[in-house]
Amino acid sequence: MISLAGKAALITGGSRGIGAAAVKLFAQAGADVVFNYNKAKDAAALVESESRKHGTRVEAFKADVGRHVDNKKLVDQTVARLGRIDILVANAGVWNIDDQPIEKMTEKQWDEMIRINLKSVYSVIHFASAHMIKQKSGKIIPISSTAGQRGESFHTHYGATKGAVIAFTKGLATELAPHGILVNSVAPGWVATDMSNPVLDTKAGQKMAASAIPLGRAATAEEIAGPILFLASDLANFMTGEIINVNGGSVLCG
């Protein structure tokens, strides 16, 4: 078992899906964890309760990570509660089920996607990295997507944000390496979470998964949390600037 004993982690978007799976797995590996939720207070409380069974400190805080001021408070609260930040997983994000053709996409839809999926990543890293630079160590793991590598028609604003996260990861890796901070991203494909299940649970969605994914199915949230845990561990101490693809073979990038 990978050990994160004695490590302090901040995970955004931890009340559901990949984030919730990561919170639970990090706690199981021995880390103390702070995570945020925005609206899902009950779900966050359940994740908090389940994760604490492993004997580590796990606390949920309400924060809209698309707001700069909320991220400052979230990072400050993490340091106040845990004493430091060794690991940051910038996971919070949204995806729209309905197709949004570019000629019909509104400015509001574009701006909201950028705010939640891209600004939130910059913002929380902006505040957390300052603490890591003082520590001369840290691991930052932004969550991107296969959509950031191949694009995604009718969801071009989503693909644009995830492509930007990939470029951001690579730039930060070289910028922060002299401070002992490693920056790597996990890029999931289709994952069976409450965000994507409305598509995956349809006959068309099941057919798509079976035909487009060589392994024949979407991933579970836990199957994405595993590679995140690997990057957070000492097993990845000589990796930085990498994009770890976890997509069942649907997008193959060298």
N, C-alpha and C positions, 0 to 999 in steps of 0.2 A: 504493500500500500504506500502510495506517495504521502509524505508527511509535510504538512504546513504548520507544524506545532510551533507556537510562539510568534507566528506571523499575524499581521493586522491587515485585513482586506476591506476594501470598499467596492461594492457591486451596485451599479445602477440598474433600475428596472428589475428588482429582485422579487417582486410579488407574484410573478407568473412566468410560464414558459422557460426559456433558456436561463434567464436570470435566477428564477426560483431553484432550478436544478443545480445551478452553480453555487448558490448560497448553501444548499444542503450538502453538496459534495465537499465544499471548502470546510464547512464545520466538521464533517466526518473526518477530514484529513487533519483536523486539529487547529484550524485557523479561527481567530476571532473575526467576526464579520459585522460590518454595518452595511445595510442596503436601504435603498429608497423605494417608495411607492408614491404614486400620485393620487389615484382615486380608490384603488382597491385595498382599503384599510383592513377588511376582514381577511382577505387572502394573504395580505402581508403578515397579519397576526398568526395565521396558521403556519406559514413558512417559518416564522420566528420560533414558534412553539416546537415544531418538528425538528428544527435545526439544533435547538438547545439541548435536545436529548443526548447529544454527543459530548456535552460537558464544556463546551466553549461559550464565549460571550457572543451573542447574536442579537442585534438591535435593528429595528426598522424605524425609518424617519420619513415623514411626508415631505416631498420636494418635487417641484416641477423642474426637471433638469434642463428644460428649454429656456429657463430664466437664469441669467448670470448670478443674480443675488441669491437664488436658492442653492446653487452649486457651492457658493462660498460658505453658506451656512452648513451644507451637508459635509463638506470637507472639514470645516472647523469642528463640527460635532463629532466627526470620526476621530480626529486627533484628540479631542477632549476626552472621549470615551475610551479609546484604545491606546492613546499615547503616541501613535505614529501611523503612517500608511506605508506598508511594504508592497501591497498589490492593489492595483486599480483595474477593475473590469468595467469598461464603458460599454454597457450592453443595451441600455434603454433605447427603444426605437418603435416606430409604427410602420404599418403597411396597409394600403387600402385594398379591400376586396374588389370593389367595383373598378372596371376599366376606366381610365381617364385619358382619352386621346389628347394629344398635345393641343389641337385646335380648340378643344373645349375646356382644357385645364385652366382654372382660374388662378389669378395672382395669389389669392388667399390660400388655395390648395398647395401651390408651389412653396410659398413662404412658410406654411406650417410644417411641411415635410422637412424643409431645410432647418427650421428651428429645432425640431425634435430629434431628427436623425443626425444632423451635422453640428449645429451650434452646441448642442448638449455635450457632444464628444470633446470639442475644443474647450468648452467652458470648464468641465470638471477636470480635464487634464491640466488646464491652465492653473487651477488652484492646487491640485494634488502634486503636480510636478515641483512646485516651489518647496514643498516639504521634503520630497525625495531628493532634490538637489542638495538640501542642507544635510540630509542623512548620508549622501553619496551612495545611495542604492535605491532600487525600486524596480518594479515590473508593471508595465502598463499594457493592457490587453484590450484594444478596441475591437468590437464585434462588427465585421463587415458583412459581405454576402456575395454569393456567386453573381448576383445581379450587378455588382460593382465591377465585375470582370467581363461579363458578356453584354451588359445592358439588359433592359427589360422593356419591351414594347408595351405601350399603354400604361406603363408604370415608370415612365422615364425619369420622373422626379425622384422616385425611390432609388433607382439604379444610379442616378447622379450622386445622391448623398453617399451611397455605399462605395462608389468609385472614389469619391473624395476622401472617405475614411481610409481607404487603402493607400492613397498618395500621402495622406497625413501621417499614417503609420510609418511609411518609409522615410519621410523627411524627419520625423521625430527621432527615429532610431539612430540616425547619424548625429543629430543635434545633441541628443541626451547621452549618448554612449560615453563621452568623457566624464560624465557624472556617475557612472556605474548604473545607469538606468537602462533596462532592456524594454524594447517596444515591439510587440508582435501581435498580429491580428488573427482571429479565427473567422473564416468565411463559410458559413453554413449554406447549404442549398435548401430544399424544402424540408421543413421540420413540422412534425405533428403537434402543434400548440393551438391554444384557443384563438390565436390570431389567424392561422392558416387553415384550421380544420373546416371552416365553412366551405372552402374550396376542395380540400382533400377528401371530405366526406361525401362529395357528390360522385355520381358515376363517371362524369367527365374527368373529375380530379383524380379518381382512382386509376382511370385509363391512362391519364397523363403521367402519373407517377410510375406506373408499370412500364410504360414505353420510353420515357425520357431518362429514367434513373436506372442504370445497369443493375443495381442491387434490387430493383423492383419495388421499392417502397420509400416513403419519407423517413427521415431520421426521427428518433425520439429526442426530447430535450436533454435527457441524460447523456445521449451519445454526442452531443455538442459540448456539454459541460466537461466531459472527460478530457478532450484536447485543451480546453481552457485551463483545467487543473494542471495538466502537463506543463503548459507554458509558465504557469505561476510557480512551478516547483524548481528544485535545484537540478533536475534532469535537463532543463533548458537554459542553463547558465551561460552557454556560448552561442545562443541564438538571438539575433535581433534583426528587425526589418523584414521578417518573414510573414507570409500570408499562408496560414494552414487551412487548406481546403477540406471541408468535411461535407461531402455532397453525394456520397454513394456512387461516384464516378460520372456524375452528370455533366460536370465541367472540368476538363483536364487542363491544368495550367502548369507549365514547367517553371 
